[in-house]
Structure formats: structure tokens, C-alpha cells
Amino acid sequence: MQLNTLSMVHEFLRRTVKPGDFCIDATAGKGRDTALLCRLTGETGRVLAFDIQEAAVAQTKALLAAEGLTAEVIRDSHANMERYAVAETVDCVVFNFGRLPGGDPSIFTRSDTSVAALEAALRLLKPGGVIAIALYYGGANGYGERDAVMTWLETLDDRKFSVLRCDWANRRNDPPVPIFIWKE
């Protein structure tokens, strides 16, 4: 296994998500996390996937079709996920903050909608639920979103949530940050 942020998030998901779970991929992108969640939740589970870009929605649907998997893929902002799920019913929410690889470089997640989406995700999580985040930053989208998310994490009540934020001490440039949140 290559050790990087995405492999850490995927290993966390493999150890956490169970058949029958209800999961949300808040940033569908190319659909890889959506497909993984579908495989992990199985036929008895439910997966919702969100993206604002039509290209991402199309890529996710194509990947799922090619693998014979089913999810509800929705073209909408992750900040609106509460329109599609009921409070305290979700087992896991996954975020990849940044931009769609190979997509329009001017479209990327932004601090205002990302923090709103994280707050929505906390309300949707059932007790014992988890959030897994790969926080990409730098480049065109800069550091504003990273800083806003990091600051927001520090405001979470430690009696209700546990937050593990990792960083790469010896990786060059702007290595993505793996973050995990558990709802007590």
C-alpha cells in the first residue's frame, strides 16, 4: 500500500463502513470514493454522492455503471446535503476538498460551502458515525479553505466529537491533510 492521504482515508473507510450503512460522498469527483462506499455498504446499504459539476456527476455515474454499483448521484452543493437525508441517520460522510483532477481548474471547493457542509454532516451523523476528509489545498484554491476548516475543527465540542488531524512532516509542497471525526 502506498502511504498517502487518500490511502489512509480509504483504509479508514474499509475498517469503519459496514454492509447496510448509509453513507454520503459529499464531493463525488471521479466517483472513486462513491464506488468504494457502494462496495462497502453492499446491496443493503445506501450511498448518496454530491457534486456541483456535471462532468463529475457523469464520471461518477459512468464508473458506478461500469462496476455494476448503485448510488444516488446528485448535482448539488454538498452544503445542501440535509435536503436529502434526515438528521442522525448517516453512518459516514466523506469529503475530498480541493478540485476535480483533470476538471476545470477554476472550480474548486470553497471555505464557506465546505464549512457549511461539514456542519450539515455533523447534524446528519448518527451517534458513532464518522467523517473522513482529504483536505487538498494550495495552487489555485490557495490556503483559505484549509485555514477555515482547521479553525472550525478546533471549535468542535470534545464531549461530542473526537477529531484526528494528521500532517506530513517531511512531504514537500502542499501535501493533502487527512482528517477524521468521530461522533460520540
C-alpha positions in Angstrom: 0.0 0.0 0.0 1.3 3.4 -0.9 1.1 5.6 2.2 -0.6 8.9 1.3 -3.7 10.8 2.4 -6.1 9.0 0.1 -4.8 5.6 1.0 -5.3 6.5 4.7 -8.8 7.7 4.1 -9.7 4.5 2.1 -8.2 2.2 4.8 -10.2 4.1 7.5 -13.4 3.6 5.4 -12.6 -0.1 4.9 -12.3 -0.5 8.7 -15.3 1.6 9.5 -18.1 1.2 6.9 -20.2 -1.9 7.2 -22.8 -3.6 5.0 -26.2 -1.9 5.4 -24.7 1.5 6.3 -25.9 4.8 5.0 -23.0 6.9 3.6 -22.6 10.2 1.8 -19.8 11.1 -0.6 -20.0 14.9 -0.2 -17.6 15.5 -3.1 -18.1 12.8 -5.8 -15.4 14.0 -8.2 -14.5 11.0 -10.4 -16.6 8.6 -8.3 -13.8 6.5 -6.7 -14.9 7.2 -3.1 -18.6 6.7 -4.1 -17.7 3.3 -5.7 -15.7 2.3 -2.6 -18.7 3.2 -0.3 -21.1 1.2 -2.5 -18.8 -1.9 -2.3 -18.5 -1.5 1.5 -22.2 -0.9 2.2 -23.3 -3.7 -0.2 -26.8 -4.3 -1.5 -28.5 -3.4 1.8 -26.7 -0.1 2.2 -27.4 3.4 0.8 -25.0 5.9 -0.7 -25.6 9.5 -1.8 -23.0 11.3 -3.8 -22.9 15.1 -4.4 -21.0 17.3 -6.8 -21.7 20.7 -8.4 -20.0 19.8 -11.7 -21.9 18.0 -14.4 -18.6 16.4 -15.5 -18.1 14.9 -12.0 -21.7 13.6 -11.9 -21.3 12.0 -15.3 -17.9 10.4 -14.4 -19.3 9.1 -11.1 -22.4 7.6 -12.8 -20.2 6.0 -15.6 -17.8 4.4 -13.0 -20.7 3.0 -11.0 -22.4 1.6 -14.1 -19.1 0.0 -15.2 -18.7 -1.6 -11.8 -22.4 -2.6 -11.5 -22.9 -0.4 -8.4 -25.8 1.8 -7.4 -25.8 5.2 -5.7 -27.9 8.3 -5.8 -25.7 10.8 -7.6 -26.9 14.3 -7.2 -25.8 17.5 -8.9 -26.0 19.9 -5.9 -23.7 21.5 -3.4 -22.5 19.4 -0.5 -23.8 22.3 1.7 -27.3 21.2 0.8 -27.0 17.5 1.8 -29.6 18.0 4.6 -32.2 18.2 1.8 -31.6 14.6 1.0 -31.1 12.9 4.4 -32.6 13.0 7.9 -30.7 14.1 11.0 -28.8 11.4 12.8 -29.3 8.7 10.2 -25.9 8.7 8.4 -23.1 6.4 9.3 -20.3 8.0 7.3 -19.6 11.2 5.3 -16.5 11.5 3.1 -15.0 14.8 1.8 -12.2 15.5 -0.7 -11.8 19.2 -0.5 -9.9 20.8 -3.5 -10.7 20.4 -7.2 -11.7 17.8 -9.6 -8.5 16.3 -11.1 -8.4 17.0 -14.8 -11.5 19.2 -14.4 -12.0 22.9 -14.8 -9.1 24.4 -12.6 -11.3 27.4 -11.8 -13.8 25.3 -10.0 -12.9 24.1 -6.5 -14.4 23.7 -3.1 -14.5 26.9 -1.0 -14.4 27.6 2.7 -18.0 29.0 3.0 -19.7 26.0 1.5 -17.3 23.5 2.8 -17.6 24.6 6.4 -21.4 24.7 6.0 -21.3 21.1 4.5 -19.2 19.9 7.5 -21.7 21.4 9.9 -24.6 19.7 8.0 -22.6 16.4 8.1 -22.3 16.6 11.8 -26.1 17.0 12.2 -26.7 14.1 9.8 -24.3 11.7 11.6 -25.9 9.2 13.9 -24.1 8.6 17.2 -21.0 6.6 16.5 -20.9 8.0 12.9 -17.7 9.2 11.3 -16.4 11.8 8.8 -13.3 11.2 6.7 -11.7 14.2 5.0 -8.9 14.5 2.4 -8.1 18.2 2.5 -6.2 19.3 -0.6 -5.0 22.9 -0.7 -2.5 25.3 -2.3 -2.4 26.0 -6.0 -5.4 27.9 -7.5 -7.6 27.5 -4.4 -4.9 28.7 -2.0 -5.0 28.3 1.7 -8.2 30.0 2.8 -10.3 26.8 2.8 -7.6 24.8 4.7 -7.3 27.5 7.3 -11.1 27.8 7.7 -11.5 24.1 8.1 -8.7 23.8 10.5 -10.0 26.6 12.6 -13.5 25.1 12.5 -12.3 21.7 13.7 -10.9 23.4 16.9 -14.4 24.7 17.8 -16.0 21.2 18.0 -17.1 20.2 21.4 -14.7 17.5 22.7 -17.6 15.9 24.7 -19.5 15.3 21.4 -16.7 14.8 18.8 -13.2 13.4 18.6 -11.0 14.9 15.8 -7.8 13.5 14.5 -5.9 15.8 12.2 -2.7 14.5 10.6 0.1 16.2 8.8 3.1 15.1 6.8 6.2 16.4 8.5 8.6 15.6 5.6 6.5 15.9 2.4 7.2 18.8 0.0 4.9 21.4 -1.3 1.3 21.3 -0.1 0.6 17.6 0.9 -3.1 17.0 1.5 -4.2 16.6 5.1 -6.1 13.5 6.3 -8.7 14.3 9.0 -11.1 12.0 10.8 -14.1 13.0 13.0 -16.0 10.6 15.3 -19.4 11.5 16.8 -19.6 10.2 20.3 
